[in-house]
């Protein structure tokens, strides 16, 4: 289990011994942590932040060279929060959803975006895959990222949508060799 703290620390717990911290690290991201997701194999985690960035982090010190961060949920100079991170239960690719009203599917192993979807009119504060990955559910509503002064209750309709991912949208792609080691 991974827990994010207000001071940007990330605390890993082994649930076989939950009273003791297994590992504590500083977030690889510079700004406030917004969401976390453990790798399906429990060997690492994703961390999303208010700066429109995701960190891919491995717990084992020997795997640190595989860690990386990437930008997402941005449009020009506008930066939007990454609000939700979810792993696909079968293919182990993942989804990001953000305050820009967009969700995307990614493959951490090949470091590629698999599919970008059209933006919704309001932010996406949360999302999830069902247990077999055949449905991706997401909420669309005002998420307060623009403050109370930008909230218009008449226009801020809350909706829940269901998307049936096609295999091509969520199945990882082979990593392309770059010739570098």
C-alpha positions in Angstrom: 0.0 0.0 0.0 1.2 3.5 -0.8 0.2 6.7 1.1 0.9 10.3 0.1 1.5 12.9 2.8 0.9 16.7 2.8 4.7 17.3 2.8 5.1 15.3 -0.5 6.4 12.2 1.1 5.2 8.8 -0.1 5.1 6.0 2.4 5.0 2.4 1.4 3.5 -0.2 3.7 3.8 -4.0 3.5 0.4 -5.2 4.5 1.9 -8.3 6.1 3.3 -5.9 8.7 1.1 -2.7 8.4 2.2 -1.2 11.7 5.7 -0.5 10.3 6.7 1.7 7.3 8.4 -0.4 4.7 9.9 2.6 2.8 9.5 6.4 2.8 10.6 8.6 -0.1 10.3 12.1 -1.3 7.8 12.4 -4.2 9.6 12.6 -7.6 7.2 15.4 -8.4 7.7 19.0 -7.3 4.1 19.9 -6.4 1.2 18.6 -4.4 0.4 14.9 -4.7 -3.1 14.4 -6.0 -3.4 10.6 -6.6 -1.5 7.3 -6.3 -1.9 3.8 -7.8 0.2 0.7 -6.9 1.5 -1.4 -9.8 -0.5 -4.6 -10.2 2.6 -6.6 -9.3 3.2 -4.4 -6.2 6.8 -3.5 -7.4 6.1 0.2 -7.7 3.5 2.9 -8.0 2.3 5.9 -10.0 2.0 9.3 -8.5 0.0 12.2 -10.0 0.1 15.8 -9.1 -1.5 19.2 -9.5 1.2 20.1 -12.0 -0.1 17.9 -14.7 2.6 15.3 -14.3 2.8 11.6 -13.5 5.8 9.8 -11.8 6.4 6.1 -12.4 8.4 4.9 -9.4 9.8 1.4 -8.6 10.2 0.5 -4.9 13.3 -1.7 -5.3 16.5 0.4 -5.3 18.0 -1.8 -8.0 15.1 -0.8 -10.3 15.5 3.0 -9.8 16.9 3.4 -13.4 13.4 2.5 -14.6 11.8 5.5 -12.8 10.6 8.4 -14.9 8.1 11.3 -15.0 6.0 12.6 -17.8 3.7 15.6 -18.5 0.1 15.1 -19.3 -3.2 17.0 -18.9 -1.8 20.2 -20.4 -3.0 22.5 -23.2 -0.5 25.2 -24.3 0.5 27.0 -21.2 -2.5 25.7 -19.2 -1.6 23.0 -16.7 -4.3 20.8 -15.2 -4.2 18.5 -12.2 -4.0 14.7 -12.6 -6.9 13.6 -10.5 -7.1 9.9 -11.0 -4.7 7.0 -11.8 -6.1 3.4 -12.5 -4.4 0.3 -13.7 -6.2 -2.0 -16.2 -6.7 -5.3 -14.3 -5.7 -7.5 -17.3 -3.2 -5.6 -19.4 -1.6 -3.6 -16.6 -1.6 -0.4 -18.6 -3.1 2.6 -16.9 -5.5 5.5 -17.2 -5.0 9.1 -16.2 -8.0 11.5 -15.7 -7.6 15.2 -15.1 -9.0 18.6 -14.4 -8.9 19.4 -18.1 -11.8 17.0 -18.6 -9.7 14.4 -20.4 -8.7 10.8 -19.8 -5.9 8.9 -21.5 -4.7 5.3 -21.5 -0.9 4.7 -21.2 1.7 1.9 -21.2 4.4 2.5 -18.6 6.6 -0.2 -20.0 6.9 1.2 -23.5 6.5 4.8 -22.2 3.7 5.5 -24.7 0.3 7.0 -24.7 -2.0 4.3 -26.1 -5.1 6.5 -26.6 -6.2 10.1 -26.0 -9.9 10.7 -25.7 -12.0 13.9 -26.4 -12.3 16.3 -23.6 -15.4 16.5 -21.5 -16.9 20.0 -20.7 -15.9 19.7 -17.0 -13.1 18.1 -15.0 -12.9 14.4 -14.3 -12.3 14.1 -10.6 -12.3 10.2 -10.4 -12.3 7.1 -12.5 -11.9 3.4 -12.3 -11.8 0.1 -14.3 -14.2 -2.7 -13.3 -12.8 -6.0 -12.2 -12.2 -7.5 -15.7 -11.3 -4.2 -17.4 -14.3 -4.3 -19.8 -15.7 -1.0 -18.4 -13.9 2.3 -17.6 -16.1 4.5 -15.4 -15.5 8.2 -14.9 -17.3 11.1 -13.2 -17.5 14.5 -14.8 -18.2 17.5 -12.6 -16.7 20.7 -11.2 -13.7 19.7 -9.1 -13.0 23.1 -7.4 -9.6 23.3 -9.1 -10.5 26.8 -10.3 -11.9 27.9 -7.0 -15.3 28.9 -5.7 -15.4 32.0 -7.9 -15.5 29.9 -11.1 -18.2 27.5 -9.9 -21.5 27.9 -11.7 -24.0 25.6 -10.1 -26.4 26.0 -13.0 -23.8 24.7 -15.5 -22.0 22.3 -13.2 -24.0 19.1 -13.9 -22.5 16.0 -12.4 -22.5 12.9 -14.7 -21.1 9.4 -14.6 -20.0 7.9 -17.9 -19.1 4.3 -18.8 -16.6 3.6 -21.6 -16.1 0.1 -23.0 -12.3 0.0 -23.8 -11.3 -1.7 -27.0 -8.3 -4.0 -26.7 -6.3 -1.7 -28.9 -6.9 1.1 -26.5 -5.6 -0.7 -23.4 -3.2 -3.5 -24.6 0.5 -2.5 -24.2 2.7 -2.1 -27.2 6.1 -3.6 -27.7 8.9 -1.3 -26.7 10.7 0.2 -29.7 14.4 -0.3 -29.5 16.3 2.9 -29.7 19.8 1.5 -30.1 20.8 3.0 -26.7 21.7 0.9 -23.7 
